[in-house]
Amino acid sequence: MPLLARHGGALVLYARQWTAAAEDVVQEALLQLVRQREAPENVVGWLYRAVRNLAISAARSEDRRRRRHRLVAGSNASWFKPSDGAHLDAEAAARALAALPIHERETVVARLWGGLSFSEIAKLTGTSSSTAARRYQAALAAMRERLRVKCPETKSYRPN
């Protein structure tokens, strides 16, 4: 019976003590085993040690990521600055932006906050200028609908 079939489930269970990414950890341990110049004397023992070390490292990374996310979320940094007389709720707008698919959100942020042209966004994202413009328009439409507000129209729509 192959090594993975015999020990894979137990290794995943063992890794779950430390991390939610247990399957990834076991896979990485198996890859490390394959990369060894010589097979370890006790392959199963070596795998458990490798899984343990990788799982602890993954748990530390997860903890750092969670702390960073809490810190950023707690900073109350807003994507939108309310202006005098503005009818836009900054928190609702930030939620609407966060709800967009990543490719649309990336385009909106690059365009509005980065000031990039659609051709620059196209190069950045590996798409065409027209795709970047379509994503931008789709994102604005989705945000308008979610916010249930009418956004001011621009004088003219230029792709660049």
Secondary structure as the mmCIF struct_conf table of DSSP 4:
data_model
#
loop_
_struct_conf.conf_type_id
_struct_conf.id
_struct_conf.beg_label_comp_id
_struct_conf.beg_label_asym_id
_struct_conf.beg_label_seq_id
_struct_conf.end_label_comp_id
_struct_conf.end_label_asym_id
_struct_conf.end_label_seq_id
HELX_RH_AL_P HELX_RH_AL_P1 LEU A 3 ALA A 15
TURN_TY1_P TURN_TY1_P1 ARG A 16 TRP A 18
BEND BEND1 ALA A 20 ALA A 20
HELX_RH_AL_P HELX_RH_AL_P2 ALA A 22 ARG A 35
BEND BEND2 ARG A 37 GLU A 38
BEND BEND3 GLU A 41 ASN A 42
HELX_RH_AL_P HELX_RH_AL_P3 VAL A 43 GLY A 74
TURN_TY1_P TURN_TY1_P2 SER A 75 ASN A 76
BEND BEND4 TRP A 79 PHE A 80
TURN_TY1_P TURN_TY1_P3 ASP A 84 GLY A 85
HELX_RH_AL_P HELX_RH_AL_P4 ALA A 90 ALA A 99
BEND BEND5 LEU A 100 LEU A 100
HELX_RH_AL_P HELX_RH_AL_P5 ILE A 102 VAL A 108
HELX_RH_PI_P HELX_RH_PI_P1 VAL A 109 TRP A 113
TURN_TY1_P TURN_TY1_P4 GLY A 114 GLY A 114
HELX_RH_AL_P HELX_RH_AL_P6 PHE A 118 THR A 125
TURN_TY1_P TURN_TY1_P5 GLY A 126 GLY A 126
BEND BEND6 THR A 127 THR A 127
HELX_RH_AL_P HELX_RH_AL_P7 SER A 129 LEU A 147
TURN_TY1_P TURN_TY1_P6 ARG A 148 ARG A 148
HELX_LH_PP_P HELX_LH_PP_P1 LYS A 150 THR A 154
BEND BEND7 LYS A 155 LYS A 155
#
